[in-house]
Amino acid sequence: MKLSEFDYYLPNELIAQTPLEKRDNSRLLILSKKSGQIEDSIFSEIERNLWENDVLVLNQTRVINARLKWFIFPSFNSKGITEEWGEELWKEVEIFLHKQISDNSWDCLVYPGKKLKPWTKVYFSVNNNTPSPIGDETRGWGYSLTATIKSISDSWRIVEFNKSNLEFLEIIEQLWETPLPPYIKEKLDNSERYQTVYNKTSWSVAAPTAWLHFTKELLKELEKKWVKVEKVLLHVWLWTFKNVETDDIEEHKMHSEYIELESDVANRLNEYKKQWKRIISVGTTSTRVLESFSDENWVLKAWTKDTDIFIFPSYKWKFVDSLITNFHLPKSTLLMLVSSLAWKENIKNAYKHAVDKKYRFFSFWDAMWIR
């Protein structure tokens, strides 16, 4: 199957740069996965079409402040000798957390890579919640966080921090920025708009954007109608933005992401499936969890692991019946996933309809419900 089959025309002005003031005011394109019929709606009205026979599955991950522009002190080589830096003592760099490797080590994307050699140290400090690159102990500043470059691979670095877990999270919440996808150029005034309303577990570097549309009020209304809501976990890593570089999509090597499914959640979902309730995954991340943990008999098994599941047309679906999602980038693996659930031609027609009707695309986007 060729990569070019998943391309489509998208004017730049349809790429949403800022979120709507109210989450559920976004538009909703409803697509029948069997007939290809399209209906235009508003997301807040989705509750009219959800009932007690429906089960929503949400991803409860939380986005961490994973991006930072900062300063580095003169580097040291393996013999402890200071490298030559020229006239300036401090150098500005950018670090982007990608994937946690151990308690205090991360795989990171860095820029400029040539300035971050092995044993380079990066210093982070706070004075009255104001970042400072100096860290002068005599003025009461001190270094809140230090990072040491341990190894190199192109623009990637294994970085070891002097803090870990909750202490690390508390510091980066003060100093670092919420990362946004590369196609968003506008600065986000309120970082909580890139968080879901019921997030729980930190470590994602991108939001599970499909359920940014849900408000607490909307979820309460659904609960009144006895719609079931279950939560799974997938931590979104930076590779979610990686382009497919092979002409034959089956040759693409899929990135891996950490997933969890608790036993009580798996048991309830298995019971719902036996009762023929409709399993509606909210987002491709929830979809990847359910399909990764399901066997050929439509039974989920609770576990924790990394998944590199690649869902594209010809994939045999095991657990998910319906999907609430966003509009995905041309030639992306996520576009391939939705094309598998609703047939490629149906998705192509739906995307053309969305462009013609000037829907908002991508992270601060309008939504699609494949049912």
C-alpha positions as CSV (number, residue, x, y, z in Angstrom):
1,M,0.0,0.0,0.0
2,K,1.5,3.3,-1.1
3,L,2.1,6.3,1.2
4,S,0.7,8.6,-1.5
5,E,-2.8,7.0,-1.0
6,F,-3.0,8.8,2.3
7,D,-2.3,12.3,1.1
8,Y,-4.9,15.1,0.9
9,Y,-5.1,18.8,0.2
10,L,-5.2,21.1,3.3
11,P,-5.0,24.9,3.1
12,N,-2.8,26.3,5.9
13,E,-5.5,28.6,7.1
14,L,-7.5,25.6,8.3
15,I,-4.8,24.5,10.8
16,A,-6.1,25.7,14.1
17,Q,-3.6,27.8,16.1
18,T,-5.6,28.5,19.2
19,P,-8.3,26.6,21.2
20,L,-11.9,27.7,21.3
21,E,-13.0,29.5,24.5
22,K,-15.3,26.6,25.4
23,R,-14.1,23.1,24.7
24,D,-17.3,21.6,23.5
25,N,-18.1,24.4,21.1
26,S,-16.1,22.7,18.4
27,R,-17.8,21.3,15.3
28,L,-18.3,17.5,15.0
29,L,-18.3,15.6,11.8
30,I,-20.2,12.3,12.2
31,L,-19.2,9.6,9.7
32,S,-20.9,6.2,9.3
33,K,-18.1,3.7,8.9
34,K,-20.3,1.4,6.9
35,S,-22.2,3.6,4.6
36,G,-19.9,6.6,4.5
37,Q,-22.8,9.0,5.3
38,I,-21.7,12.3,6.7
39,E,-23.5,14.6,9.2
40,D,-22.4,18.0,10.5
41,S,-23.0,18.7,14.2
42,I,-21.6,20.4,17.3
43,F,-19.6,18.5,19.8
44,S,-21.8,19.5,22.8
45,E,-24.7,17.8,21.0
46,I,-22.9,14.4,21.0
47,E,-24.8,13.4,24.2
48,R,-28.0,13.2,22.1
49,N,-26.5,10.2,20.3
50,L,-24.9,8.4,23.3
51,W,-26.9,6.1,25.6
52,E,-26.6,3.5,28.3
53,N,-25.5,0.9,25.8
54,D,-22.3,3.0,25.0
55,V,-18.9,2.9,26.7
56,L,-16.4,5.7,26.4
57,V,-12.7,4.9,26.9
58,L,-10.5,7.8,27.7
59,N,-6.7,8.2,28.1
60,Q,-5.9,9.6,31.5
61,T,-2.3,10.7,30.8
62,R,-1.1,14.3,31.6
63,V,1.2,16.4,29.5
64,I,4.4,17.5,31.3
65,N,6.3,20.7,30.7
66,A,8.8,18.9,28.4
67,R,10.3,21.8,26.4
68,L,12.9,24.4,27.6
69,K,15.2,27.0,26.1
70,W,18.0,27.5,28.5
71,F,21.8,28.0,29.0
72,I,24.7,25.7,29.3
73,F,28.0,26.2,31.2
74,P,31.4,25.4,29.5
75,S,31.6,21.6,28.9
76,F,34.1,19.2,30.2
77,N,35.6,16.2,28.3
78,S,36.2,12.8,29.8
79,K,39.5,14.0,31.4
80,G,37.8,16.9,33.1
81,I,39.3,19.6,30.9
82,T,37.2,22.6,29.9
83,E,36.4,22.8,26.2
84,E,37.1,25.9,24.2
85,W,34.0,28.1,23.9
86,G,35.2,31.3,22.3
87,E,34.1,34.7,23.7
88,E,30.7,33.8,25.3
89,L,30.7,31.9,28.6
90,W,27.0,30.7,28.5
91,K,25.4,29.1,25.4
92,E,21.7,29.0,24.8
93,V,20.3,25.6,24.0
94,E,16.9,23.9,23.7
95,I,16.0,20.6,25.3
96,F,12.9,18.6,24.6
97,L,12.1,15.5,26.8
98,H,11.2,12.6,24.7
99,K,11.1,9.3,26.7
100,Q,12.0,8.4,30.2
101,I,14.6,5.7,30.4
102,S,15.2,5.4,34.1
103,D,14.2,7.3,37.3
104,N,16.4,10.3,36.4
105,S,17.5,9.7,32.8
106,W,15.6,10.8,29.6
107,D,16.0,10.4,25.9
108,C,15.9,14.0,24.7
109,L,16.0,16.0,21.4
110,V,18.4,18.9,21.7
111,Y,19.4,22.0,19.7
112,P,22.0,23.0,18.7
113,G,23.4,19.4,19.0
114,K,27.0,20.4,18.3
115,K,27.1,22.4,21.6
116,L,25.8,19.4,23.7
117,K,28.8,17.0,23.8
118,P,29.2,14.2,26.3
119,W,29.7,15.5,29.9
120,T,28.3,18.9,29.1
121,K,26.3,20.1,32.1
122,V,23.1,22.2,31.8
123,Y,22.1,24.3,34.8
124,F,18.6,25.3,35.8
125,S,17.8,27.6,38.7
126,V,15.0,29.7,40.1
127,N,15.0,33.0,42.0
128,N,11.5,33.9,43.2
129,N,10.1,31.7,40.5
130,T,12.1,33.6,37.9
131,P,14.5,31.4,35.9
132,S,18.2,32.4,36.1
133,P,21.1,30.8,34.2
134,I,23.7,31.9,36.8
135,G,22.9,30.0,39.9
136,D,25.0,32.2,42.2
137,E,24.9,30.6,45.7
138,T,26.0,33.8,47.4
139,R,22.8,35.6,46.2
140,G,20.6,32.7,47.3
141,W,19.8,31.4,43.9
142,G,21.5,28.0,43.6
143,Y,20.9,25.3,41.0
144,S,17.5,23.7,41.3
145,L,18.2,21.2,38.6
146,T,21.3,20.0,36.7
147,A,21.5,17.8,33.6
148,T,24.5,15.9,32.3
149,I,24.8,14.7,28.7
150,K,25.7,11.0,28.8
151,S,25.6,9.9,25.2
152,I,24.9,11.1,21.7
153,S,23.0,10.0,18.6
154,D,22.6,12.7,15.9
155,S,20.4,15.4,17.5
156,W,19.4,13.0,20.3
157,R,20.9,12.8,23.8
158,I,20.6,10.6,26.8
159,V,20.4,13.2,29.6
160,E,20.8,12.4,33.3
161,F,19.2,14.8,35.8
162,N,20.0,15.2,39.5
163,K,16.4,14.9,40.4
164,S,13.8,12.3,39.7
165,N,10.1,11.4,39.8
166,L,7.8,13.9,41.7
167,E,10.7,16.2,42.6
168,F,11.7,16.4,39.0
169,L,8.1,17.1,37.9
170,E,7.7,19.9,40.5
171,I,10.8,21.7,39.2
172,I,10.0,21.5,35.5
173,E,6.5,22.7,36.2
174,Q,8.2,26.0,37.3
175,L,10.9,26.3,34.7
176,W,9.8,24.4,31.5
177,E,7.1,25.0,28.9
178,T,4.2,22.9,27.7
179,P,5.3,21.5,24.3
180,L,3.0,22.1,21.4
181,P,3.0,20.3,18.0
182,P,5.3,21.8,15.4
183,Y,2.4,23.0,13.2
184,I,1.1,25.4,16.0
185,K,3.0,28.7,15.8
186,E,0.9,30.7,18.3
187,K,1.9,30.8,22.0
188,L,-0.6,29.2,24.3
189,D,-1.7,31.6,27.0
190,N,-3.2,29.0,29.3
191,S,-1.4,25.6,29.3
192,E,-4.3,23.8,30.9
193,R,-6.2,24.1,27.6
194,Y,-3.7,21.5,26.3
195,Q,-4.7,19.2,29.2
196,T,-7.8,17.0,29.4
197,V,-10.3,17.8,32.2
198,Y,-9.7,14.5,34.0
199,N,-6.0,13.9,33.4
200,K,-4.2,12.0,36.1
201,T,-0.8,10.5,35.4
202,S,2.1,12.7,34.1
203,W,4.8,11.8,31.5
204,S,3.3,12.6,28.1
205,V,4.9,15.1,25.8
206,A,1.8,15.6,23.7
207,A,-1.9,15.6,24.7
208,P,-4.5,12.9,23.8
209,T,-6.2,15.7,21.9
210,A,-9.4,13.8,20.9
211,W,-10.9,14.4,24.3
212,L,-9.9,18.0,24.8
213,H,-13.4,18.6,23.5
214,F,-15.0,17.1,26.6
215,T,-16.0,19.4,29.5
216,K,-16.8,18.2,33.1
217,E,-20.4,19.3,32.5
218,L,-20.7,17.3,29.4
219,L,-19.3,14.2,31.1
220,K,-21.8,14.6,34.0
221,E,-24.7,14.8,31.5
222,L,-23.5,11.6,29.9
223,E,-23.3,9.9,33.3
224,K,-26.9,10.9,33.9
225,K,-27.8,8.9,30.8
226,W,-25.9,5.9,32.2
227,V,-23.1,6.2,29.6
228,K,-20.2,4.2,30.9
229,V,-16.8,5.9,31.1
230,E,-13.5,4.0,31.6
231,K,-9.9,5.2,31.7
232,V,-6.8,3.6,30.3
233,L,-3.2,5.0,30.0
234,L,-0.9,5.7,27.1
235,H,2.0,8.1,27.5
236,V,2.5,10.0,24.2
237,W,6.1,10.3,23.1
238,L,7.7,12.7,20.7
239,W,7.8,10.1,17.9
240,T,4.0,10.5,17.4
241,F,5.0,13.5,15.1
242,K,7.5,11.4,13.1
243,N,6.9,11.3,9.4
244,V,6.5,8.1,7.5
245,E,9.5,7.9,5.2
246,T,8.9,4.7,3.3
247,D,6.9,4.6,0.1
248,D,5.4,1.2,1.0
249,I,3.7,1.9,4.4
250,E,4.1,-1.7,5.5
251,E,7.8,-1.1,5.6
252,H,7.4,1.7,8.2
253,K,8.8,1.0,11.6
254,M,6.3,2.1,14.2
255,H,7.3,4.0,17.3
256,S,6.6,2.5,20.7
257,E,4.7,4.1,23.6
258,Y,4.1,3.0,27.2
259,I,0.6,1.7,28.0
260,E,-1.3,0.4,31.1
261,L,-4.6,-1.3,31.6
262,E,-5.7,-2.0,35.1
263,S,-7.3,-5.3,35.9
264,D,-10.6,-3.9,37.2
265,V,-11.0,-1.8,34.1
266,A,-10.2,-4.7,31.8
267,N,-12.8,-6.8,33.6
268,R,-15.5,-4.2,33.3
269,L,-14.7,-3.7,29.6
270,N,-14.8,-7.4,28.9
271,E,-18.2,-7.6,30.6
272,Y,-19.5,-4.7,28.5
273,K,-18.2,-6.4,25.4
274,K,-20.1,-9.6,26.3
275,Q,-23.3,-7.5,26.7
276,W,-22.8,-6.1,23.2
277,K,-22.3,-2.6,24.4
278,R,-20.6,-0.2,21.9
279,I,-17.0,0.4,22.8
280,I,-16.1,3.9,21.8
281,S,-12.4,4.9,22.1
282,V,-11.8,8.6,22.6
283,G,-8.7,9.2,20.5
284,T,-6.2,7.0,18.7
285,T,-4.2,6.6,22.0
286,S,-7.1,4.9,23.7
287,T,-7.5,2.8,20.6
288,R,-3.9,1.7,20.6
289,V,-4.3,0.6,24.2
290,L,-7.4,-1.5,23.6
291,E,-6.2,-3.1,20.4
292,S,-2.8,-3.9,22.0
293,F,-4.3,-5.7,25.0
294,S,-7.1,-7.5,23.2
295,D,-6.8,-11.1,21.9
296,E,-8.5,-12.6,18.9
297,N,-11.5,-13.6,21.0
298,W,-12.2,-9.9,21.9
299,V,-10.9,-10.4,25.4
300,L,-8.7,-7.8,27.1
301,K,-5.9,-8.8,29.4
302,A,-4.6,-6.3,32.0
303,W,-0.9,-5.5,31.7
304,T,1.7,-2.8,31.4
305,K,4.1,-2.7,28.4
306,D,5.3,-0.7,25.5
307,T,3.3,-1.0,22.3
308,D,4.4,-0.5,18.7
309,I,1.1,-1.6,17.2
310,F,0.6,-0.2,13.7
311,I,-3.0,-0.1,12.5
312,F,-3.6,0.5,8.8
313,P,-6.1,-0.8,6.2
314,S,-6.2,-4.6,6.3
315,Y,-5.9,-4.6,10.1
316,K,-8.4,-6.9,11.8
317,W,-10.1,-4.9,14.6
318,K,-10.5,-6.8,17.8
319,F,-12.2,-4.6,20.5
320,V,-13.0,-1.0,19.4
321,D,-16.3,-0.5,17.7
322,S,-16.3,3.3,17.3
323,L,-13.9,6.2,17.5
324,I,-14.0,9.9,18.5
325,T,-10.9,11.5,17.0
326,N,-9.5,14.6,15.4
327,F,-8.5,15.3,11.8
328,H,-5.0,13.9,11.2
329,L,-2.0,15.1,9.2
330,P,-1.6,13.9,5.6
331,K,0.4,10.7,5.2
332,S,0.4,10.1,8.9
333,T,0.1,6.8,10.7
334,L,-3.0,8.1,12.5
335,L,-4.7,8.8,9.2
336,M,-3.9,5.2,8.3
337,L,-5.5,4.1,11.5
338,V,-8.8,5.8,10.9
339,S,-8.8,4.7,7.3
340,S,-8.7,1.1,8.6
341,L,-11.7,1.6,10.8
342,A,-14.0,3.5,8.3
343,W,-12.6,2.4,4.9
344,K,-10.1,4.5,3.1
345,E,-12.6,6.0,0.6
346,N,-15.0,7.0,3.3
347,I,-12.2,8.9,5.2
348,K,-11.0,10.5,2.0
349,N,-14.6,11.8,1.3
350,A,-15.0,13.0,4.9
351,Y,-11.8,14.9,4.8
352,K,-12.7,16.6,1.6
353,H,-16.1,17.5,3.1
354,A,-14.3,18.9,6.2
355,V,-12.0,21.1,4.0
356,D,-14.9,22.3,1.9
357,K,-16.8,23.2,5.1
358,K,-13.7,24.8,6.6
359,Y,-13.4,22.7,9.7
360,R,-10.5,23.4,12.0
361,F,-7.8,20.8,11.7
362,F,-5.3,19.1,14.1
363,S,-4.8,19.7,17.9
364,F,-7.0,22.7,18.5
365,W,-9.4,21.4,15.9
366,D,-12.9,20.3,15.3
367,A,-13.7,16.6,15.8
368,M,-14.8,13.5,13.9
369,W,-16.9,10.7,15.3
370,I,-16.6,7.4,13.3
371,R,-19.6,5.3,14.3
